[in-house]
């Protein structure tokens, strides 16, 4: 099946360096990543490194596939949502930072695609919007 990509862009009121620092600090993942209760790095956060992430009772591993300060950060999931990719593109905009988030998922089957479309909790647009809102809250404090 072809990958399904969802992209959302918006702005946050913070310098690009501060936003990048927040995104790449595993101890702050629960502050902005919806449903995340903890994230522990298996070493320094850089391209090729892994993070052990917990969403309630679900454990997964993120492999960092893009980490170019202060503009891009991304991972691929190596757990239950095997192969799901999330990318952040940060753009300088004066006192604001443009944040573009892209979620890429390759459904393993047509049935998986239909189930994901029908189950409201899996709508990626909503999750990406919550991520932006959580980033704003985390950066305001």
Backbone as CSV, one residue per row, in Angstrom:
resi,resn,N_x,N_y,N_z,CA_x,CA_y,CA_z,C_x,C_y,C_z
1,UNK,0.843,-1.183,0.000,0.000,0.000,0.000,0.886,1.243,0.000
2,UNK,0.339,2.300,-0.516,1.052,3.576,-0.522,1.001,4.222,0.852
3,UNK,2.049,4.966,1.198,2.039,5.688,2.476,0.947,6.755,2.504
4,UNK,0.414,6.972,3.694,-0.571,8.027,3.924,0.143,9.115,4.713
5,UNK,0.212,10.317,4.145,0.916,11.422,4.806,-0.074,12.503,5.205
6,UNK,0.101,13.011,6.406,-0.694,14.127,6.911,0.274,15.209,7.347
7,UNK,0.031,16.438,6.907,0.916,17.552,7.233,0.101,18.683,7.837
8,UNK,0.639,19.280,8.894,-0.011,20.413,9.550,1.052,21.453,9.856
9,UNK,0.749,22.702,9.570,1.680,23.782,9.869,1.008,24.870,10.675
10,UNK,1.785,25.498,11.557,1.289,26.600,12.369,2.495,27.310,12.971
11,UNK,2.235,28.273,13.841,3.306,29.050,14.454,3.265,28.921,15.966
12,UNK,4.435,29.066,16.584,4.540,29.168,18.035,5.350,30.419,18.340
13,UNK,5.069,31.021,19.498,5.755,32.254,19.887,6.995,31.890,20.698
14,UNK,8.079,31.641,19.979,9.367,31.308,20.603,10.415,31.258,19.504
15,UNK,11.664,31.535,19.860,12.740,31.426,18.869,12.927,29.974,18.420
16,UNK,13.368,29.804,17.192,13.525,28.477,16.611,14.449,27.588,17.449
17,UNK,15.503,28.153,18.023,16.437,27.357,18.829,15.755,26.791,20.067
18,UNK,14.892,27.592,20.680,14.182,27.144,21.889,13.185,26.022,21.556
19,UNK,12.513,26.152,20.416,11.566,25.116,19.993,12.321,23.814,19.709
20,UNK,13.445,23.909,19.012,14.242,22.719,18.708,14.735,22.060,19.995
21,UNK,15.172,22.869,20.945,15.648,22.335,22.225,14.533,21.568,22.935
22,UNK,13.317,22.109,22.925,12.180,21.428,23.545,11.890,20.102,22.838
23,UNK,11.859,20.126,21.512,11.544,18.918,20.748,12.555,17.802,20.965
24,UNK,13.806,18.150,21.168,14.863,17.134,21.253,15.261,16.769,22.683
25,UNK,14.535,17.277,23.662,14.795,16.938,25.066,13.820,15.841,25.494
26,UNK,14.272,14.578,25.579,13.361,13.480,25.910,12.606,13.672,27.222
27,UNK,13.205,14.348,28.194,12.504,14.555,29.467,11.291,15.464,29.296
28,UNK,11.234,16.220,28.203,10.115,17.131,27.945,9.064,16.543,26.992
29,UNK,9.305,15.351,26.438,8.330,14.742,25.529,6.921,14.688,26.132
30,UNK,6.760,14.290,27.406,5.406,14.250,27.968,4.711,15.618,27.988
31,UNK,5.490,16.703,27.933,4.907,18.045,27.931,4.228,18.385,26.613
32,UNK,4.672,17.788,25.511,4.127,18.197,24.220,3.637,17.052,23.331
33,UNK,4.104,15.818,23.531,3.700,14.699,22.674,2.440,14.052,23.248
34,UNK,1.304,14.164,22.560,0.037,13.653,23.096,0.118,12.184,23.506
35,UNK,-0.300,11.910,24.740,-0.346,10.550,25.259,0.958,10.028,25.819
36,UNK,2.050,10.740,25.606,3.359,10.273,26.068,3.483,10.473,27.576
37,UNK,3.887,9.409,28.278,4.080,9.534,29.720,5.559,9.555,30.102
38,UNK,6.440,9.060,29.217,7.882,9.151,29.475,8.660,8.841,28.202
39,UNK,9.889,9.346,28.173,10.810,9.048,27.066,12.220,9.017,27.635
40,UNK,12.918,7.940,27.356,14.278,7.782,27.866,15.220,7.505,26.704
41,UNK,16.261,8.324,26.570,17.212,8.094,25.483,18.153,6.942,25.807
42,UNK,18.594,6.261,24.760,19.594,5.203,24.926,20.969,5.774,24.605
43,UNK,21.141,7.058,24.835,22.375,7.777,24.522,22.020,9.189,24.095
44,UNK,22.982,9.928,23.563,22.686,11.292,23.125,21.657,11.291,21.992
45,UNK,20.794,12.299,21.980,19.782,12.412,20.932,20.456,12.959,19.678
46,UNK,20.589,12.083,18.701,21.202,12.436,17.423,20.700,11.442,16.383
47,UNK,20.963,11.718,15.122,20.531,10.822,14.064,21.098,9.426,14.316
48,UNK,20.212,8.419,14.274,20.612,7.039,14.516,20.393,6.563,15.939
49,UNK,20.189,7.496,16.885,19.975,7.077,18.275,18.528,6.624,18.474
50,UNK,18.282,5.988,19.617,16.951,5.471,19.909,16.434,6.024,21.225
51,UNK,15.112,6.168,21.282,14.432,6.604,22.495,13.417,5.542,22.878
52,UNK,13.379,5.178,24.147,12.349,4.281,24.661,11.219,5.157,25.174
53,UNK,10.058,5.029,24.537,8.940,5.928,24.812,7.765,5.124,25.336
54,UNK,7.079,5.700,26.311,5.914,5.050,26.905,4.686,5.932,26.694
55,UNK,3.610,5.296,26.221,2.302,5.928,26.084,1.358,5.140,26.986
56,UNK,1.213,5.579,28.234,0.422,4.812,29.193,1.085,3.466,29.428
57,UNK,0.393,2.375,29.074,0.958,1.039,29.261,1.701,0.541,28.024
58,UNK,1.607,1.275,26.935,2.260,0.858,25.685,3.688,1.385,25.624
59,UNK,4.621,0.486,25.346,6.031,0.851,25.166,6.367,0.782,23.680
60,UNK,7.212,1.682,23.242,7.680,1.656,21.863,9.083,2.249,21.802
61,UNK,9.696,2.140,20.654,11.024,2.708,20.433,10.961,3.642,19.235
62,UNK,11.516,4.832,19.406,11.668,5.769,18.298,13.129,5.736,17.866
63,UNK,13.356,5.586,16.579,14.705,5.730,16.037,14.784,7.104,15.384
64,UNK,15.725,7.914,15.816,15.884,9.261,15.270,16.466,9.135,13.860
65,UNK,15.721,9.636,12.870,16.166,9.539,11.477,16.539,10.901,10.898
66,UNK,16.229,11.970,11.637,16.590,13.318,11.183,16.780,14.196,12.410
67,UNK,17.937,14.813,12.511,18.212,15.698,13.640,19.257,16.712,13.189
68,UNK,18.775,17.813,12.648,19.653,18.851,12.128,19.289,20.171,12.799
69,UNK,20.042,20.503,13.852,19.746,21.701,14.646,19.916,22.956,13.798
70,UNK,19.065,23.938,13.993,17.834,23.915,14.775,16.586,23.787,13.910
71,UNK,16.684,23.103,12.775,15.562,23.156,11.840,14.778,21.874,11.612
72,UNK,15.365,20.701,11.770,14.612,19.478,11.493,14.848,18.421,12.568
73,UNK,13.788,17.663,12.837,13.839,16.573,13.801,12.789,15.557,13.376
74,UNK,13.146,14.275,13.386,12.175,13.264,12.999,12.556,11.887,13.489
75,UNK,11.546,11.017,13.573,11.779,9.650,14.027,10.896,8.681,13.258
76,UNK,11.268,7.421,13.335,10.446,6.330,12.839,10.179,5.422,14.033
77,UNK,8.936,4.970,14.151,8.572,4.123,15.285,8.933,2.678,14.984
78,UNK,9.499,2.020,15.971,9.918,0.623,15.840,9.125,-0.277,16.786
79,UNK,7.887,0.092,17.074,7.062,-0.685,17.997,5.736,-1.052,17.370
80,UNK,4.657,-0.828,18.123,3.320,-1.214,17.681,2.921,-0.541,16.370
81,UNK,3.335,0.689,16.184,3.027,1.400,14.943,4.260,1.355,14.037
82,UNK,4.773,0.160,13.845,6.002,-0.084,13.085,6.031,0.726,11.791
83,UNK,7.089,1.507,11.632,7.282,2.255,10.396,6.603,3.605,10.330
84,UNK,5.793,3.953,11.326,5.148,5.267,11.343,6.236,6.322,11.549
85,UNK,6.239,7.346,10.698,7.283,8.371,10.753,6.676,9.717,11.122
86,UNK,7.397,10.475,11.923,6.987,11.822,12.307,8.166,12.755,12.088
87,UNK,7.901,13.854,11.386,8.946,14.828,11.073,8.507,16.228,11.476
88,UNK,9.453,17.004,11.996,9.230,18.403,12.352,10.165,19.267,11.521
89,UNK,9.606,20.287,10.889,10.393,21.286,10.162,10.143,22.619,10.855
90,UNK,11.210,23.262,11.322,11.101,24.546,12.005,11.640,25.635,11.089
91,UNK,10.916,26.753,11.031,11.315,27.865,10.174,11.324,29.151,10.970
92,UNK,12.420,29.893,10.862,12.558,31.188,11.515,11.546,32.159,10.920
93,UNK,10.831,32.852,11.799,9.854,33.853,11.356,9.859,35.012,12.347
94,UNK,11.009,35.633,12.553,11.122,36.730,13.514,11.022,36.200,14.927
95,UNK,10.077,36.750,15.703,9.892,36.284,17.077,9.050,35.011,17.128
96,UNK,8.562,34.567,15.980,7.773,33.341,15.887,8.615,32.249,15.241
97,UNK,8.160,31.023,15.410,8.760,29.893,14.706,7.649,29.161,13.973
98,UNK,7.838,28.981,12.682,6.905,28.164,11.917,7.196,26.701,12.193
99,UNK,6.161,25.953,12.547,6.310,24.528,12.844,5.454,23.749,11.849
100,UNK,6.093,22.897,11.077,5.375,22.006,10.168,5.635,20.584,10.641
101,UNK,4.554,19.853,10.897,4.660,18.463,11.350,4.091,17.574,10.252
102,UNK,4.829,16.532,9.925,4.332,15.566,8.950,4.328,14.182,9.578
103,UNK,3.194,13.511,9.442,3.021,12.148,9.931,2.873,11.257,8.701
104,UNK,3.720,10.247,8.577,3.674,9.343,7.426,3.464,7.927,7.944
105,UNK,2.423,7.270,7.434,2.085,5.920,7.877,1.815,5.067,6.653
106,UNK,2.402,3.899,6.624,2.138,2.968,5.532,1.267,1.838,6.071
107,UNK,-0.020,1.841,5.725,-0.904,0.794,6.235,-0.445,-0.583,5.748
108,UNK,-0.408,-1.566,6.641,0.032,-2.896,6.231,-0.980,-3.612,5.335
109,UNK,-2.248,-3.137,5.368,-3.286,-3.775,4.553,-4.419,-2.781,4.313
110,UNK,-5.291,-3.118,3.382,-6.463,-2.284,3.123,-7.362,-2.251,4.359
111,UNK,-7.477,-3.379,5.039,-8.279,-3.440,6.262,-7.755,-2.491,7.329
112,UNK,-6.437,-2.416,7.465,-5.838,-1.500,8.444,-6.150,-0.057,8.088
113,UNK,-6.116,0.265,6.808,-6.441,1.623,6.370,-7.895,1.957,6.672
114,UNK,-8.805,1.039,6.409,-10.231,1.263,6.684,-10.460,1.422,8.182
115,UNK,-9.857,0.550,8.996,-10.021,0.652,10.452,-9.490,1.986,10.974
116,UNK,-8.343,2.414,10.479,-7.758,3.682,10.929,-8.635,4.860,10.530
117,UNK,-9.282,4.775,9.376,-10.160,5.845,8.919,-11.424,5.915,9.774
118,UNK,-11.939,4.772,10.197,-13.192,4.730,10.950,-13.024,4.989,12.443
119,UNK,-11.847,4.738,12.984,-11.626,4.915,14.426,-11.160,6.337,14.696
120,UNK,-12.015,7.113,15.326,-11.775,8.539,15.509,-10.481,8.849,16.253
121,UNK,-10.058,8.012,17.168,-8.859,8.316,17.953,-7.592,8.283,17.105
122,UNK,-7.687,7.750,15.912,-6.500,7.659,15.068,-6.408,8.780,14.042
123,UNK,-7.320,9.738,14.077,-7.227,10.830,13.110,-5.948,11.606,13.354
124,UNK,-4.998,11.551,12.438,-3.710,12.215,12.667,-3.816,13.735,12.720
125,UNK,-4.780,14.326,12.008,-4.918,15.786,12.034,-5.143,16.280,13.457
126,UNK,-5.988,15.582,14.172,-6.300,15.967,15.550,-5.067,15.829,16.447
127,UNK,-4.324,14.735,16.265,-3.118,14.512,17.071,-2.052,15.564,16.764
128,UNK,-1.886,15.904,15.494,-0.897,16.916,15.132,-1.293,18.288,15.668
129,UNK,-2.584,18.611,15.627,-3.043,19.886,16.176,-2.815,19.934,17.687
130,UNK,-3.085,18.836,18.379,-2.808,18.786,19.827,-1.324,18.960,20.105
131,UNK,-0.490,18.409,19.243,0.955,18.567,19.405,1.342,20.037,19.341
132,UNK,0.816,20.763,18.362,1.099,22.205,18.241,0.617,22.942,19.486
133,UNK,-0.602,22.643,19.938,-1.143,23.308,21.130,-0.282,23.005,22.358
134,UNK,0.147,21.752,22.494,1.004,21.376,23.622,2.366,22.062,23.551
135,UNK,2.917,22.207,22.340,4.181,22.938,22.185,4.017,24.375,22.665
136,UNK,2.912,25.003,22.286,2.656,26.385,22.719,2.607,26.483,24.240
137,UNK,1.903,25.543,24.865,1.805,25.556,26.332,3.168,25.325,26.981
138,UNK,3.915,24.364,26.481,5.228,24.053,27.066,6.203,25.213,26.901
139,UNK,6.086,25.944,25.809,6.992,27.068,25.564,6.580,28.325,26.316
140,UNK,5.329,28.390,26.753,4.860,29.590,27.458,5.226,29.567,28.935
141,UNK,5.585,28.407,29.452,5.872,28.282,30.877,7.307,28.406,31.253
